[in-house]
Amino acid sequence: MLTETSSSQNDLITKERIIQTAEQLVAEHGFDRVSLRDITSLAKVNLAAVHYHFDNKEGLVDVLILRYVRPINLERLRLLDRAEAACGDRPVQVEKLIEIYIRPTLDLMSKSQVSASLYLKMVGRCLGEHGYRLPAPLVPVIEQVTTRFAHAMRRSLPDLTEEIIRWRMHFCFGAVVNALLHAESVGRISAGRSGSPTPDVIVGRLIEFCAAGLRAESREVSPVDQAMATDLR
């Protein structure tokens, strides 16, 4: 019994070491550029250990994405539920919706055992690199988040079509991912003139930027207006 317990504990320790090593490498280099050999070499384990715990690289990637992305999206849904309940029949303000989308990343970062820099980079990789399929358990959560936020934005921005709102949400999503992955580079390329804002300050700036883009007047002509213009000619 003691031997079985010890073996089980060793398995858990090995599994966690592989995950932590993969986190470190992927955060710095991306999913595609990190091989299983890179991970096993740094973790000081053999390939058999990876196959035992995760089957293959895709299985390990699924674990990483679920570990980082699922809690963030569940928290987004929880906060959106609370905000909509507080507003009643009124739409939730655009800035509040953007904050609800961004804030869980920072809140969960503060509870993480990894460094803030690694955590933000890892989240950025998980959100922004779509070379890998989403883990099956994550798909319904992502679909629910996307649908709920699109509906909430549509209520807050009734003059815009759902199509435009979804594209603008996509642009905002890109800005968030870029900020998570490359915040450190701003200081380097500006020779320090960008200052050293805290994560909270950066979030505030992101909210202002995204809200302005979402609220901008659309210059697109709707299909109905286009048809009317054609008839008049």
Secondary structure as GFF3:
##gff-version 3
##sequence-region A 1 233
A	DSSP	alpha_helix	2	29	.	.	.	ID=ss1
A	DSSP	alpha_helix	36	43	.	.	.	ID=ss2
A	DSSP	alpha_helix	47	54	.	.	.	ID=ss3
A	DSSP	alpha_helix	57	87	.	.	.	ID=ss4
A	DSSP	alpha_helix	94	111	.	.	.	ID=ss5
A	DSSP	alpha_helix	116	128	.	.	.	ID=ss6
A	DSSP	three_ten_helix	136	138	.	.	.	ID=ss7
A	DSSP	alpha_helix	139	156	.	.	.	ID=ss8
A	DSSP	alpha_helix	162	189	.	.	.	ID=ss9
A	DSSP	alpha_helix	199	215	.	.	.	ID=ss10
A	DSSP	alpha_helix	223	232	.	.	.	ID=ss11
###
